[in-house]
Amino acid sequence: MIVTLTANPSLDRTVALPGPLQRGEVQRALSVRQESGGKGVNVSRALVASGLKTLAVLPGAEADPVLAGLRDTEVPFAALPIGEPLRSNVALTEPGGVTTKINEPGPVLSAEQQEALIGLLLDSARGASWVVLAGSLPPGVPADFYATVTRRLRSTHDGSEAPLIAVDSSGEPLAAAVSGDPLGMPDLLKPNAEELAELAAAAGFATDKSAEELEADPEAAATAAAAVVRSGVGAVLATLGSKGAVLVTADGAWLATHPPVTAVSTVGAGDSSLAGYLLAASQGAAPADCLRQAVAHGAAAASLPGSRVPAVHQTTPDAVTITALTKD
């Protein structure tokens, strides 16, 4: 089983526009979709779509629309009541897949609620193969929250019972996840090009390239990711948009590319990539084949409207090309 933690879940509304976004003008939407969201929630949704056992851990009241959406889509969850409504996010998608996102900050989580959420996760993670810590952190939660949770998971679930831990975040929470002691380092980190560039700059890793340069140069992205791996992270899966993704471990580095797809919405594509990786890893696939399924999932997600997630039968891993890279 794969358990996900989403500390700052959301109700995601995706508005499809008939043409480019026109600031200051009135535009009529082609369609509006609404789904329960947040990075960890999206990963669980994608895993359910492919028949893999998962549990989404998140804050939220019983009647909150986010939890109602999870019930409607039969995504198993364990929720901590917090007495406040969860946030709503809006994504505006233009033809060709250009996406503008407006994300609310979310409700404040007190120190007591944070501890209760960690306790719920520790209980839920018993017997799990992976735990995914994903998304932004709500107000009141310290930047090192994911590193703290990682240490607690490993100290609570000793030896062979300890799950592998994946982190997908950005900004200070991402930097804090790789700047602590070895016990707090994740087994897998999933940045996009922008997050990898931010992480490299914030942590002093071996690159000064921009997100655009990393996305255009997979070798440079692999070099930056290798520096992160040398810091103690088990592996880095860096998604590079339409350019595919790179995976770097202590044993090698690979680039995966997919033939171009007609992009409809990029909302949740990175989350689907992580779900594809975990799906393959849970089946014992080699690292390069985990990367293959990650890119296949991401490409399939980008071709779907709103924040819909693909099932494995909607992906085309055979179309993905894998290339070994130099990581140093």
TIBATOR-277785 format. One record per residue (C-alpha): x, y, z. Coordinates in steps of 0.02 Angstrom, whole numbers, plus 50000, padded with zeros to 5 digits. Example, Ala and Ser with C-alpha at 12.3 -4.5 7.8 and 13.67 -1.06 7.14 Angstrom:
506154977550390
506844994750357
***
This chain:
500005000050000
500535017949965
500035031250091
500015049650042
500025064750157
499285081050094
499435094150230
498625107650123
497285099250015
496125108949903
494575108949798
495275111549623
494215120449493
494875120449316
494145133049193
494475129449009
494575145248903
494205145648715
495745156348680
497205165048765
496875172848935
496425191348912
496805201249068
495485213949116
494215206848992
492645196149009
492875178548939
491655164148933
492255147148986
492125131848876
491975120549026
492265119649213
492865104249307
493015101749494
494035088549584
494755085349756
496595090049745
498265093549821
499815084249767
499645069249882
497785067749846
498145067949659
499425054049679
498145043449774
496835046949641
498015041049505
498475025349601
496635021149629
496325023349443
497645010049410
497014998049542
498405000449670
497985000749854
498215018049931
497645028950075
497595047950071
497935056250240
497385074350254
496535087150367
494715091250339
492975090550413
491815076150371
490665087250266
492055096750176
491865096349986
493625089549967
493205074150070
491515072649983
492445072049817
493585058249880
492075048049934
491245050749765
492795044449673
493075030049796
494785036049853
495115029050029
495615042350154
495935045850337
495515063750387
495885074550538
494435086550577
495095104250595
493525115050610
493905125850458
493505123750273
494905118150159
495535129750023
494955131349843
496145133149695
495745139149520
496685134449361
496375143349196
496865132949045
497115139848870
497155130048707
498835121248695
498905117848881
499535134648947
498925135049127
498745149449251
498475144049431
497795154049578
498055144849742
497345149949910
498475148650064
497365136350158
496795135850340
498035138150482
498565121950568
498985124050752
500425114950834
499175102850913
498355099450745
500045096650663
500495083750796
498815075250776
499045074550587
500765066650607
500025054050729
498655049650604
499975047050469
501065036150581
499575024950620
499025024350438
500775020350372
500975003850464
501334990750331
501465003550190
502815001350057
502915020050019
502375036150104
502195051549993
502365068650077
501745080949949
501205098649914
501325115649996
501195118050183
499745127950258
499995143350368
500705139450538
501695124150482
503605125850490
504625123350332
505505108050402
503845098850427
504215085450297
505945082150368
505155080450540
503845068450476
505185058250387
506195056450547
504635051650644
504155038550517
505875030550521
506035031050710
504295023750733
504385010450598
506105002850625
507054991050511
506134981850374
504454989450427
504985007150382
504175013150220
505125021750082
504775040350080
504485051849932
504395070749945
503625082349815
503575100549867
504355117349825
505195132549902
505735131850083
504895115050123
505845106949979
507505114550033
507215109450214
506845091650160
508645089350101
509605100350222
509445090550383
510185074850457
510205058350360
508685051750455
507635065750379
508205063350199
506895056350078
507165040749973
506445049649822
506305068049781
505185073849637
505535091849584
505095099849419
506385110349327
505935126249422
506005117549590
507655109049547
508415125849501
507765133649663
508425119149764
510125120149682
510245138749716
509595137849895
510655122949947
512245127849855
512235112749741
513305111949585
512315122349460
511845140349429
510695136749282
508925143249270
507385132249260
507275135549074
509085130149050
508845114249152
507275109849055
508175112248890
509755103048944
509405085949024
511265083349056
511305099149162
509725093549252
510555076749287
512095085549355
511035096049473
510045080749527
511645070849556
512245084249677
510615082049774
510865063249778
512635065549845
511895075549988
511005059850049
509375058849951
509075041449881
508505046749706
507885062049612
506495061149483
506535078149396
505095081449276
505535093049132
503835096749055
503695092048872
505555087348874
505195071848980
506065068149144
507735062849216
508025050349354
509655050449453
510165037649583
511825033149661
512025020149522
511555029649365
510605043249274
509305041749136
508255053049024
506515047848968
505595056448826
503855053848755
503255058648581
502315075248582
500515074748643
499135087448621
499185096148790
497475100248862
497925103949044
499555102049139
498675102649309
499205087149406
500355080449270
501845080149388
500805071249520
500315058249392
502155056049347
502545052149528
501085039949535
501735031249379
503465029549456
502745022249616
501605010549519
503095003149428
504185002849584
502824993449678
502914980149543
504794978149565
505294987349405
507084993149377
507415011849401
507425015649214
505745006949193
505035016549341
505575032249248
504765025649089
503075023649174
503255040549259
503435049449092
502045039149014
500885044149156
501365062449146
501075063148957
499385054748975
498875066949113
499335082149007
498155076048870
496665075248989
495555089949040
495605098249211
496555088849343
495975071749284
497215057749312
497545043249193
497375024749228
498855013949178
497905007249026
497805025148959
499695027048960
500945022248825
502575016948908
503135007948749
503215025048664
504465031548792
506305032248744
507595029648882
509355036748865
510775034348989
511565050749046
513165056549125
512715062849298
514345071149351
***
